[in-house]
Amino acid sequence: MRLRVHVQEQQGGRKNIPRKKMKDDEKKAMVSIDEAWMPLRGRSFQTRVVYAMCFVAAVCTLGLFLMNSSTLNMSMLTIGNSRPIYGPNKMTPEEARVFLRDVDEGLQAFLNKSKPFTKFGPPVVGWDKTRADAIRKSTNSSSGVNPKPRIMLITSSHPKKCENKQGDQMLLKSIKNKMDYCRIHGIELYYNMDKIDDEMLGWWVKTFLTHMLMKEHPDIDWFWWMDSDAIFTDMTFELPLKKYENYNMVMHGWNDAVYDKRSWLGLNAGVFLIRNCQWSMDLLHAWAPMSPKGKIRNGVGEFLTKALPDRGKGEADDQSGLVYLMVTDREKWGNKVYLESSYYFQGYWKVITERFEDMMEKYKPGKYGDDRWPFVTHFCGCEFCCGAINPEYTVDRCLIQMERAVNFADNQVLERYGFRHKSLKSAEVEPRDANSTAKATTTKTAKSIKKAV
């Protein structure tokens, strides 16, 4: 009603304006417009059309430039302002800190309203002292003269038969590969095939197993988680533990990808090394509450997607959860995590496996651990057991390349006993010197024939 009265008042007011005054105002407006186009006065109609078209084209070009410049660093366009950017949304570090603080407050409020996480029991306190006491009493600890740190490798696979026909065979080859490496380097191995908890299935079982074993084995210095689809491809290479003495966790990754881009792919949680200490206990208690399947895991996934720009929608996964903890509290968590990229703490199989023959010709194991002779090759995305393979690959390609990788590693074991695989695609073996003997025989025969001729 009030709107209608206002419109009527405007219309009524306009009727009272003299017609002559309106015409004078229109003339003034026309003169103003004409003066604005002074450059075109005195020109022909065709010339004016050309000028007008050029003007329109220039405006359109400017508009397209401004639209496409959204990906540019806007700080470059500000004279005298070189403020740093943070993340894909061009936030400054302070803006990102405030943004992540708000997201984390929302996540903590959500978890506090949810069912309490009791899988681990009450938080562990005073663990470093408990460990020290247990080590003094233990005869198996690494507390002697020039001690070698004790390591336990943990891996796990599905308790049921694999959906993929060859999945069980691949899992058997994978665990055999890990057993060989552990035997050679004096590492303990824990292999899980049990359904530990209905709510912590899939990726998250690693947090439960690591926490469980850490409490039961205070004499172990490091726990080394490895997914079932990751295998050792350098059986001689050893972890450079001296390098990590000021850190409590090691995994493959890049600092800029994690902290600058906040990318959930900035590290890979399929293989990690974690120190047995209070910090690690606290980390597991902060990480695992995101895991219970259902409402909690789905709800946490929404907060992880808000915080990590390149993460799609979906339930919370262990890798995103860890990145989230590192970027929201870098001082507490991130500064104690070493992101390794100088060698393949875990390497992507797709860029490795087709080069094995070239590696064997040029290099030797035990020295590099990088692309010259990779330490660990991870077949992420192949999903040998469940059958839910990444559509980017084919089942045959995954199986063939893993067979090659397993045999590539197995040759390094067999050569100690005088054997090697006939080829990387074959399970059959032959004496290690069979090829060289055959070549020598062929050369000798060729020389005899040449001499006879």
Protein Blocks (a to p, Z undefined) as FASTA:
>chain_A
ZZmmmmmmmmmmmmmpcfklmmmmmmmmmmmmmmmmmmmgoiafklmmmmmmmmmmmmmm
mmmmmmmmmmpcfklmpghiacdcedjkopafklmmmmmmmmmmmmmmmmmmmccdfkno
padehklmmmmmmmmmpckbckbghiacdddddddddfbdcfblklmmmmmmmmmmmmmm
mmmnopacdddfbdfbfklgcjllmmmmmmmmmmmmmmbmbdcdddfkbccfbfkbccdf
klmmmbcbdcdddfklmmmnopaklpcfkbccddddfklmmmmmmmmmmmpgcjklmmmm
mmmmmmmmkbccddddfklmmmmmmmmmmmlmmmmpccdfkbcfbacfklmmmmmmmmmm
mmcehklopamlcfbdcfehklmmnopacfkbcfklmmmmmmmmmmmmmmmmmmmnopac
fbfkbcbdcdfklmmmmmmmmmmmmmmmmmmZZ
